[in-house]
Amino acid sequence: MSPIVKEPIDNIEPLLDYTDIAELAGISPSTVRAYRSSGHLPRPDIQTSPRRSRWKLSTVRTWLENRPGVGARTDLQRKREQTEVGDGPGEEGGLSAAVA
């Protein structure tokens, strides 16, 4: 039998679930789940079952510090760049043609 290693209480990090992460990030728990399924959330630090993913507070803080800010949707940025270069939809059938 292996000896039990006791950590000082100061070294123990809280584990967060989807609701906790959503609260810290200011988004809904369903958005956090969508981030995970699309690969925008770090892998869980602990996975006790398929429905019980948990992240260390330090993992979530690092993710929050490095994620794009509000309005920084990278998918929209790519579409804008394609339109400027001419690779995207042209004037015909686009929104600007309908407005003109």
N, C-alpha and C positions, 0 to 999 in steps of 0.2 A: 504494500500500500504506500502510495507517495505521500510525502508530508504536505500538509495544508499550508499554503503561503498566504500570510496575512499582510494586506497592504494597509498603510496608514490611511485613515479616513480622508485626509487631504488629497490623496492620489486617486480617489474614486470619482469617476465622471458620471453624471446622469446620462441615462439612455433616453432618447427621444423617439416618439412615434410620428406618424403623419400629421396628427393634430398639433403636436408640439412644434414641429417644423413650420407648419402653416402659420401658427401664431407668431413665431419669431420673424418669418419672412413677410408677414402682412398679406398673405394669400389664403385661398381656401384649401382644405385638405384634398379635395379632388384635383386641384391644380398640382399639388405636390405629387400625387399619385401619377398624374399625367407626365410630370417631369421624370419620374422614375421610369415609366414605361418607354419614354422616348430617349432615355439615356442622359438626361440633363441633371440628374441627381446622383450623387456618389453612391457606390454600392453600400449596402447596409454593413455596419460593423458587426452586427449580430443578427442571425436569422434562425430563430428557434423553430419556426414552421413557415410554410408558404405565406401565411397571413400575418406573421409576426416579425416584421422588419423593424430593427432599432438601430439608431445612429448615435454615436458619441457626440456630446455637445461640441467638442473641438472639431469634429468632422463637419458638422453643420455650420459652425462659425466660419471655417475656412471656405466652405462652399458659398456662403452668403457674401463674404468679402470679395469673391472672385466672379460672381455671376453678373451678367449685364444688368444695368439699371432699368427702371421703368421706361418703356418706350424704345428700348434698344433691341427691337426684334430683328434678328439677323436675317430671317427669311425675307422680310420686307426690304431690307437693305440690298440683298442680292437681286430682287426684282427691279428695284430702282436702277441699279447699275446696268442690268441687262437692257432696260428700256433706253437708258442714255446711250449705250453703245449701239443699239439697234437690233439686239438679239431677241428682244421680247416682242410682245404683240405690237403691231404697227398702229397707225392712226385709225385705220378702218377697223370697226368693231370694238375699239377700245373705249374707255370712259370719255376721253377727251373728244372723240368724234361725236359721241352722243350729246355732249354738253355744247359743242360748237354750233 
